[in-house]
Amino acid sequence: MDEFERIIFWVWRIGDSEKTLVELSRNAATAKEALELLKKYSLVVVRKKGRIYLVSLSEKGLNVYRKLGELREFLGIPVPSERREQPAITENQGASTGLESVPTFVADNPWLKVLAQRGRERVGL
């Protein structure tokens, strides 16, 4: 696989979420190699939380990821089933949505809507 193909593979693998190095590859050398390749082109943002490195796509990387999604759509290739869009949270959702099993401070928390929207804005949904 040439460098371009590896970049496409790793950008698609990271996607619009934050991943640990272990989630990228269980082989530490492979994960480190992928990380260095993506850093070379400023496609990732790496932050350390304790002893764990968290990897997410930079704006440039997210643009590449979106273009890959557009290409899949153009070719008519379905998106894998693991990438399901989450339903929007509305203010009037209540016990009928299955939230009766969570504490009221979670069910009535307006910050959950704000946090959910931030993730959608980041990936352009």
Disulfide bonds with the S-S distance in Angstrom:
none
